[in-house]
Amino acid sequence: MITSKLTSKAQTTIPQPVRAALHLQEGDELAYEIVDQKVILTKVRRGGQADDPFATFEEWHSEADEKAYAGL
């Protein structure tokens, strides 16, 4: 089991084995999910579909749209 301590300002250091397992680097974003009194820590992936709010709008994803909005 890997542990860390909480400071008086409610901060903690993510232990090195956890940083290594998640390939964390400075500036990475983390997501926390609470499930049954446990916290699941996940590295937020950049450049994925979650970053594109229009990814599900296929009607706006034609070749004509790509050409029309290429410079934006």
C-alpha positions, 0 to 999 in steps of 0.5 A: 500500500502506498500512502501520503500525508495531508497538510494543514492546507489539505494538500498532499504529494502524489507518491513517486510510484503513483506518478510513475504508474500514471506517467504524470508530469508537471501540468497534467490534470487529474480526475477524482471519482469517489466510489464507495468511500474510495477515490479513483485517481485518473490522469486526464488525457489531452487531445482526446474526444473529451476535449472536443465538445462537437465530436458527437455532431457528425452532421457538422463533420463533412468535407465541406465543413472541414474546408469551410472552417479550416482557418478557424 
